[in-house]
Amino acid sequence: MASPKAPIPTQMHTSRLILRAFEDADALPFHEAIEPALPSLRKWISSTTEQNTLQTQQARIRKAQSDWAAGTRYNYLVIERETGCIAGLVGVFNVNWTNRNCTFGYWLVPSCEGKGYAAEAVRQLEAVATGEMGLDRIAIMCDVRNERSARLARKLGYVYEGTLRKEYVGPQGDLTDTLVFSKVRGEEYH
C-alpha cells in the first residue's frame, strides 16, 4: 500500500472554521449537534437511520478513529471558530493509496447552512488531499435528488462525470442513482 506524502493533519483552520479529527470527548456534543440535521441526513445517508444515542455516537467516533489509523477515511468535525459549536462534518473517504484517489463527503447542521461553511471546509480538504496526501483525483458523489450537494460540487469546479444508475441503496431501502463529480491533478488542480 502506498502512503501519504506527509502526515495528515488532525486539525486545520480556515478564516471561520476549525476542522479537527474526532476525540473521545466529542460523543456528547456530536450527539447533540447531529440531532437537528438528522431529518435531512436520513434522506441521503443510510448510516444515519439508526437511533441517535450517545452510545451510537461513541461507536461512530471509535470507528472514525480506527479508520483514520488504517488510512482509509479521515473525518473532520467542522467547528465554528467564533462560537466553538459543531457546524457539521467533512470527510475524505474511500481513500485508495495505490490509485491515489478519494471521495469527499460533507454535511452541516441546519443552522449553519447557507453560510458558505461547506465550501470553505471542502477547499481546506482539497489542500490536504492534493498536498500531504498526494492524491491525483478527488470525487464527490451524491444522490441525484440531493441538489444542494450537487450545486456545491459544481460551484467548487468539480466536473460532472456522469450518473451511476441504481448504484446505492438509500436509507429507505430503494436503489438510487448517484451523480459523480471530480477534480483531477493536471486538469482542475496542479
N, C-alpha and C positions, 0 to 999 in steps of 0.2 A: 504494500500500500504506500502510495506517495503521501506526503505530509505538507502542512503549510510551510510557506517560505519563512515565516516569523511567528512568534507566539500570538495567539488570538487574544485580543484584549477582553478582559472581563468587565470593563467599564469604559464608556466613552461619553463625551459631552458634545452637545451642539449648542447653539445660542440659547435655545429654550428648553432643552431636554437632557436628561441623563439616561443612557442606555446601559443596563448592567445585568449581569448573569444573576440567576436566582440564588438566593441564600436561604438557609433553613427557616430563618425568621420571617420570610415573606409569605408563609402559608396563610396567616390570618388576613393581612392587608390585601393579598391577591384574591382570596376568597370573597372579601367584601367588595373589591373593585370589579370583579368579573360579573357579579350578580346582575347589575343593570344592563350589561352587554349581552347576557345570555339569550334573550328573545331574538336578537339579530343573529348572533353567532350560530344558534341552533338551526338556522336556515341553511347554513353553508358548511359547518364543521361537525362531522359525526361524533368526534370525541367529546363534544360539549353537551351531548344529550344525557349523560349520566348526571346524577344528582349532585348539586354543588354543595359539598360538605367540606369542613376543614380537613377531614381525612383524605378526601379526594384530591384536594389541592396539595396536601403534604406528599401524597403519592406522585402527583404530577411533577412536583419540584424534584423529588428523588430521581424520577425518570429523566427529567431535563438535565440534572447533574451527571447522571450516568451517560447519557447521550453525548454531553459535552466532553467527558473524559474519553469516550470512544472515538470522538472526532467525526460524528455523523450528523449532529444537529447542535446549533448554537442559538438558544432562545435568550432574548433580552427583554427585561421589563422596560417599558417606556415610562419615565417618571418626569413630571413637570418640575423643572428646576425651581420655579418660583414658589410652588406650594408643597413640593415633596410628595404629591399624590400620584398614584399609579394611573397613567393615562391609557395604557394598553400593553401590547406585546408585539414584538417583531422577531422574526427568526430566519436563520439560514438553515435549511434542511435538505434532505436528500443529497448530502454532500458526497460527491464522487471524486476522490482524490486522484484516481487513475486517469479519468477523463477530464479532470479539472472543471467540474461544473456543479451547480447547486440550484436550489429553488428558494425563493423568498416567500414568506407569509407575513401577514400583519392584520391587526385589528385594534380598534380603540374603544374605550368606554364612550357611551353616547354623549356625555357632557364635554368630551374632548374632540368630537368630530367637527369637521369644518374649520379647523384652526391651522391646517397645514402640517400637523404633527406627523401624520403617516408619511408624507413626502419627505419631511426633514429626517425622520428615522431611517427610511429606506435609503436615502442618499448617503447617510453615515454607514449603513451596512454595505453599500456598494464600495465605499472606500476600503473597507476591511476585506471584502471578498476579492477585490481586484488587487489589493496591496498585500497585506500579511498572508492571506490565504492563497494568493497566486492563481485564482480561478479565471478561466477564459470564457465562461458562459454562465449567465445568470438568467434563470427563468422565473416568471411569475405566472402562476396558473390559478384560475378561478372558475367557479360555476358560471355558465353562460348567462344566468339570470342575475349575477352579482355585478350590477352596473357600476357601483361605486369603486369596487376593486379594479375592474377593467379600466375605468376612467383614470384612476391613479397610475396604472401601468402606462397608459398612453401619454399622460401628462409628463411622466418622467422619461419619455423617449424610448420605452420598450417597444419592440417591433412585434406586431401581431403575426404569429406564425400559422395559426390555424385553430380548428376546433376538433378536439378528440371526442368522438361521438360515443355516448353511453359508456363513459370511461370510469365514472366514480359513483359508488353507492352513497347517496346523500343521507342526511340524518333521518329522513322519513322512509328510508329503505328503497327509494326509487333510483334507477340508473340515470345519471345526469351527464350532460355534455360539459366539457371543460375547455375554456379558452386558454391558449398558450401564447405568452409574450416572452421576448428575450432581449438581452443585450449580449453582444459578442465582442471579445477583445479584437481590436483592429478595425472594427466597424463602428460600433456605438461608443466604445471607450478604448483607451490605449494603455 
